[in-house]
Amino acid sequence: MRILSWIFYILLFVLALAFALSNTESVEVRFFAGQATWRAPLVVVLLSFLAAGVLLGLFACIPSFFRQRRAIAGLRKELKAVGRPVGTPDAGPSPDPAIRAESAASPGSSAGGASPPLGV
């Protein structure tokens, strides 16, 4: 599998190199209604705008990234308060009858009919 990935990377590099070598003509980019101009090879202009777009996309993702980290930290704190170790998946009902009876009697469970069904 590693050989296939290396072949893919080499092929991608050769295609990018061919693209760069075929777009060496100089172009002029005008900013601010012609007040500022930039003269550079076409491949440099294209790659710089690609990099600027990637950076803008990353900056747009930053708020949701931190919001998700805050939510994960709250959920981990909640798991720790319940007593379940963080990072272990829920294994389903416990085989010990005493633990099953304790979890069924906990407040908010629908086993005893104490809470109304959802959607009511």
C-alpha positions in Angstrom: 0.0 0.0 0.0 2.9 2.3 0.7 4.2 1.8 -2.8 0.8 2.9 -4.3 0.8 6.0 -2.2 4.3 6.9 -3.2 3.4 6.4 -6.9 0.4 8.6 -6.4 2.5 11.4 -4.8 5.1 11.2 -7.5 2.4 11.4 -10.2 0.9 14.4 -8.5 4.3 16.1 -8.3 4.9 15.5 -12.0 1.5 16.9 -12.9 2.1 20.0 -10.7 5.6 20.4 -12.3 4.1 20.1 -15.8 1.5 22.7 -14.9 4.1 25.1 -13.5 6.3 24.7 -16.6 3.5 25.3 -19.0 2.3 28.5 -17.3 5.3 30.7 -17.2 4.0 33.6 -19.2 4.0 36.9 -17.3 0.6 38.3 -16.4 -0.5 41.6 -14.8 -3.0 41.6 -12.0 -4.7 44.9 -11.2 -6.0 45.6 -7.7 -8.2 48.5 -6.5 -9.4 49.7 -9.9 -6.0 49.8 -11.5 -4.3 51.7 -8.7 -2.0 48.8 -7.8 -0.7 46.2 -10.2 1.3 43.1 -9.8 3.3 41.5 -12.6 4.3 37.9 -12.1 4.3 34.5 -14.0 0.8 33.0 -14.2 1.7 29.9 -12.1 2.9 32.2 -9.2 -0.3 34.2 -9.4 -2.5 31.0 -9.4 -0.6 29.4 -6.6 -0.6 32.5 -4.4 -4.4 32.9 -4.8 -4.8 29.2 -4.0 -2.7 29.6 -0.8 -4.8 32.7 0.1 -8.0 30.7 -0.4 -6.7 27.9 1.8 -5.8 30.3 4.6 -9.2 32.0 4.4 -10.9 28.6 4.6 -8.8 27.7 7.7 -9.6 31.0 9.4 -13.3 30.4 8.7 -13.0 27.0 10.5 -11.4 28.3 13.6 -14.6 29.4 15.5 -16.3 26.1 15.0 -13.1 24.2 16.0 -13.0 26.0 19.3 -16.7 25.6 19.9 -16.4 21.8 19.3 -13.4 21.6 21.7 -15.4 23.4 24.4 -18.4 21.0 23.9 -16.1 18.0 24.0 -14.5 19.3 27.3 -18.0 19.7 28.8 -19.0 16.2 27.8 -15.8 14.7 29.2 -16.5 16.6 32.5 -20.0 15.2 32.5 -18.7 11.6 31.9 -16.2 12.1 34.7 -19.0 13.3 37.0 -21.1 10.2 36.2 -18.1 8.0 37.0 -17.5 6.5 33.6 -13.9 6.6 32.5 -13.2 9.0 29.6 -12.3 7.3 26.3 -14.0 4.0 26.9 -17.1 3.2 24.8 -20.4 2.3 26.4 -20.4 -1.5 26.7 -24.2 -1.7 27.1 -26.0 -3.0 30.2 -23.8 -4.4 33.0 -23.9 -8.2 33.5 -24.0 -7.6 37.3 -27.8 -7.6 38.4 -27.1 -5.1 41.2 -25.6 -2.5 38.8 -28.5 -3.0 36.4 -31.1 -2.5 39.1 -29.2 0.6 40.3 -29.1 2.1 36.8 -32.8 1.3 36.2 -33.7 3.1 39.4 -31.8 6.3 38.5 -33.8 9.4 38.1 -34.7 10.3 34.5 -34.7 6.7 33.2 -37.8 5.5 31.5 -37.7 2.0 32.9 -40.1 2.6 35.8 -42.5 4.8 33.8 -41.6 7.8 36.0 -40.8 10.1 33.1 -43.2 10.9 30.3 -42.5 9.6 26.9 -40.6 11.9 24.5 -42.6 14.1 22.2 -45.5 14.7 24.6 
